[in-house]
Amino acid sequence: MDDLLIARCQMGMSLAFHIIFACAGIAMPLLMVIAEWLWLRTGQEVYLTLARRWAKGSAILFAVGAVSGTVLSFELGLLWPKFMAFAGPIIGMPFSLEGFAFFTEAIFLGIYLYGWERVRPVTHLASGILVAVSGAFSGLFVVIANGWMNTPTGFRLVNGQAVDVDPVQAMLNPAGLPETLHMLIAAYSATGFVVAGIHAWLLLRDRTNYFHRRAYALALVLGGSMALAQPLSGDLLGRMVATWQPVKLAAMESHFTTQPCAPLIIGGIPDVDSRRTSCGIEIPCGLSLLAFHDPSAVVRGLSDFPRGDWPNVMLVHFAFQIMVLSGSIMAALALWGGLIWLKRRALPDSTLYLRSIMLAAPLGIIATEAGWMVTEVGRQPWVIHGVMRRHEAVTPMPGLVVPFLTFTVLYLFLAGVVIWLLYRQIAHSPYVSGYSAADQGQVS
């Protein structure tokens, strides 16, 4: 393996690991705050129990996310020093703001964890809200920096050097808002489905535990509502990609030929040599309609671009299809649950529905991982789109296989610790009475 490939593999592994904890760090504090607010509003002890349990889970995930995030920050400097030297003055601001948000989250998470009997209830709830808001802003600033890598703005390039740098304009890059909106919704949706899936499984084992029922309800509402909102943010992001990164759009959709009324291909196997896609389902004018809201719009194909500027078409196309399929299943389950609630005014808790939610629990994480693969691999061979290529950014230092293996072992160790701690949390879930047959609705 050459140094460039090792550096890419290490960065990809680190991002894939960290993003799971980033999603949980954004969404879990919101769930615990909602649970505490419901306790203050209703006085039901089940919500207090939920808030305390979810706070412990948030602390575990936050700690591991802090470690993996720190590793990523070192890797940016060690593996991609030329990228950091060029981009640092331009996107240093969002990274600095992310650090500020991270420390704010850590401070108020400490107050939240240890302040139950030490501060007033309203103050305690406010600290939880600040944890949730800081977690969201932490993710927002990082994704803004990534958006700049896809649509670099805020500088002029003169003889390979960035001049007239405007950090604020860089933060307002065209991809920033669509990407952050899509990522935040994905974090809430993915985490909500994971939590709902865990408590759906526990409900199938014990229908009488009101703790699992309330946890399942809150997580399902969060995850389901975000899954239904995700296609809207996806539309916004897709139109941005069509305008600013047409080669990425062409790879995502396995679209080789520039044409008006371009068809949307569902599935399919791209063949880059023959420049055709086989075994796919074509929807006439579908791609033009989605990309530009105009069925007759011209969509540029991969053949319009130099072969050296193509990303890995097979990988990007399959990752995009996996993301869309996973998100579609989640949205369909959310819609199904909403229809059940509208019809019966009862939580959807039939055996079939609980099993469906349990099986769908990992789909949000799968969709998020696949989406980031589309974002990052789809930008290749550029590290900064149109400005800096991979080989120009990577470190010239040999022997990268050693840190690659070291960090792999570290991530495996951290994953084992997290699984063990969360298993203990789940296995020792409290029993809360208060369940009645009327709560259950119709069970099949």
Residue, then its C-alpha position, 0 to 999 in steps of 0.5 A: m500500500d502506498d502512503l496516499l492510500i494508507a492516509r486515506c484509509q486511516m482518515g476514512m476509518s477515523l471519520a467512520f468511527h467518529i461520526i457515530f458518536a458525533c450523531a449521538g452527541i447531537a441527538m442524545p442530549l435533546l432526548m434527555v432534555i425532552a424527558e426532563w421537561l416532560w417530568l417538570r411538566t407532568g410530574q411523572e417519575v418515569y420521565l425523570t428516570l429516563a432523563r437520568r439514564w439518557a444523561k449517563g448514556s450521553a456522558i459515555l458517548f461524549a467521552v468516546g467521541a471526544v477521544s476519537g475527535t481529538v485523534l481526527s484533529f491530530e490526523l489532519g495535521l499529521l496526514w494532510p499537512k499541506f492541506m492544513a497549511f493552505a486551508g488553515p487561515i481560511i477555515g480556521m474560524p469554524f474549527s475554532l468555533e467548534g472547539f468553543a462549542f465542544f468545551t461549552e457542551a462539556i462544561f454544561l454536561g458536567i453541571y447536568l450530570y452532577g447538579w440534580e440535587r444541587v441547582r434549581p430544576v429550571t437551572h438544571l433544565a437550562s444546562g441540559i438545553l445548553v448541552a443540546v444546543s452546543g452539541a448541535f453547533s459543534g457538528l454545524f461548524v465542522v460540517i461548514a468546514n467540510g462544505w467549504m472543501n466542496t465549494p471553496t469560497g472566501f479567497r482568491l488563488v494567485n500562483g497557487q497561494a490563497v490571497d484576499v482571505d475572508p473567513v466569514q465568506a468562507m463559512l458562508n460557502p454554498a454547501g454549508l447550509p445544505e450540508t449542515l441541515h442534512m447532517l443535523i437531521a440525519a443525526y436526530s433521525a439515526t439516533g432516534f431510530v437506534v434508541a427506539g429500536i433498542h426499546a422496541w426490542l425490550l418492549l417485545r420482551d416485557r410489555t408491562n414496563y412503562f419505562h421502555r414504552r415512554a422511551y420508545a415513544l419519545a425516540l420514535v417521535l424524534g427519529g420518525s419526524m426527522a426521517l420524514a423531513q430528511p427528503l426535503s433537506g436532501d432535495l436542497l443538498g442535491r440541487m446544490v451538488a447539481t450546480w456546484q459539483p456536477v461530476k459528483l452528481a453524475a457519479m452518484e446517479s451513474h449518469f454518463t451522457t449529457q442530455p436534457c430530460a435526463p432519466l433517474i436510474i434506480g439501482g443499476i451497475p455502472d460500467v465506466d469502460s463502456r460508460r453505461t449502466s445496466c440492470g437499473i430502473e429508469i424514470p424518464c426525466g426524473l434526474s432533471l426534475l430532481a436536480f433542477h426542478d425542471p424535467s427538460a433541464v440539461v444534466r451534465g454527464l461524466s463524459d463531459f469531464p476529464r477521466g482523471d477528475w472522476p471519482n470512484v463511480m461504482l463506490v459513489h453510486f452504490a453508497f448513494q443508493i444505500m443511503v437513499l434506500s435506508g432513508s426511504i425505509m425509515a421514512a416509510l416506517a415513520l409514515w406507517g406509525g403516524l397513520i396508526w396513531l392518527k387512526r387509533r390515537a394510540l402508540p404503534d406498538s403491535t408486534l409487527y411494528l415493534r419488530s420492524i422498528m427493531l430491525a430498522a434501528p441501524l439503518g440511520i447509521i448505515a445511511t449516515e456512513a453511506g452519505w459521508m462516503v458519497t460526500e468525501v469519495g464523490r469529491q475525489p480526486w480533490v481534497i479541496h474541490g478544484v483547488m488541491r488534489r489528494h497527492e498535493a495534500v498528503t504527508p511525504m512521511p513514510g511508514l504510515v502503516v504503523p499509526f494506521l495499525t495503532f489507531t485501528v487497535l485504539y478504535l477497536f478497544l474504544a468500540g469494545v468499551v462502549i459496547w460493554l458500557l451501553y450493554r450494562q446500561i440496557a441490561h440493567s434498565p429500571y422497571v417502572s409501573g404505570y402500564s395499562a391495557a388501554d396504553q397498549g392499543q391493538v397488538s397483533 
